[in-house]
Amino acid sequence: MARDNRLDTLKGILIILVILGHVIQGIERHNYNVINHGVMGLIYIFHMPLFTLISGYLTNSPDNEPSRVTWRRILDTTITLIIFQLLSYLWIIVDGGDVRFALTIKSVPFGILWYLMSLIYWRIMLWCTPRALLNKPYLYLLIALVISVLSGFTGWGNPLALQRTLNFYIFFLIGFYHKQGMIDARWWNNNRLHAALMIVLLAVIFFFYPNCGRVMNGAEEYGLRDVPEKLIVLACSISISVFLFNTVRDNKWLRVIGRDSMFYYLYHIFIVNSVLCHIVKTYHWPTAFPFVLLYTTVVVLVLVLLSKVTFLKWLTHPTRPLFKRQ
């Protein structure tokens, strides 16, 4: 099946936003800036939910894909996770971090690697779902919504990415069911509705829940009184995600980045945290938003160059041949 260039473009946009968010996050440890903080908050409302939705969209139905293919994909992701977990340990040692913490269950998976572990869970969960439930999309989505809201009551946090897996599973299912044509097209294609909801809900969040990160990132605990805020954030995330999914158009430059989004996702954090943020802190470089955009651009360009290194690229998909036959 031919690649969807528009989808690759969307992934290119999202991975740049991921890098931008982590640049801001790294810089804000030393210099708080209200504009940077606001931009980061906006990004975090939709960038990982939309990435999860796309992952669900790209996942085939268990009825249409041989189980060996499904488990081969899961194995590929698992090996990648192990490789980059080990690389993260090495990075911590070289960077002079707390090695004892790195070896505890609290750091498994380490940092951004939660997404890979959650991706493994989501695929297994979908494969193991009884067909009677899988064929009832709205019932399953309702269950996933309830699970997402209740995930914050578990207090599981980061270890093994369990809480984040439950929190974002609804987005995975939305993408999956859209690909299967099992979601009402009148709702999905109503961009005016999604745009209106997006604007209204963003305003509500801005005025009433400016510190919504606690219910948004999927790894922090919250209580019963936070449920309305959680529902509003979820609704906003869904509206933005569907709107962007429908409206983004193909761009050849962003498409190239999107095709290697896993590479950019896995390697950018080393450059941002170990190089960029260290330089900014040491030499007191400016941290205003225009400079943040400049730093993000530099990181992306460095990653473009690194993506030409065959071995580095192979590490992101280690079950594939290292060198293609001519």
GIJOMO-V899743 format. One line per field, one symbol per residue. phi: phi as a letter, one per 20 degrees, with the letter a starting at -180 (. if undefined). psi: psi as a letter, one per 40 degrees, with the letter a starting at -180 (. if undefined). A space follows every 10 residues. Layout:
phi = ???
psi = ???
//
This chain:
phi = .ffegfffff fffffffffg fffffffffd bfcffgffff ffgffcffgf gfgffffeef fgfdcggffg fffffgfffg gfgfffffff ffffemeeff ffeeffddfe lffgffffff ggfffffefg ffefecgfff ffffffffff gfefmfmfgm lfffgffeff fffgfffffe mddgffffee fffffffgff ffffffedcf dfgfeefncd ebdffefgff ffffffffff ffffgedfdf cffffffffd gfffffefff fffedgfffg ffdlffcfgg ffffffffff fffgfffeeg ffffffbfee gfcfff
psi = hiihdddddd dddddddddd dddddddedd hhhddddddd dddededddd dddddddehi ideehidddd dddddddddd dddddddddd ddddefagdd ddeiddehih beeddddddd dddddddehh ddddegdddd ddddddddde deedfdbdhe fddddddedd ddddddddde fehhddddeg dddddddddd ddddddddfe feddedeeei iiadeedddd dddddddddd ddddddehih hddddddddf dddddddddd ddddcddddd ddefiieidd dddddddddd ddddddeehd dddddegeei hdhih.
//
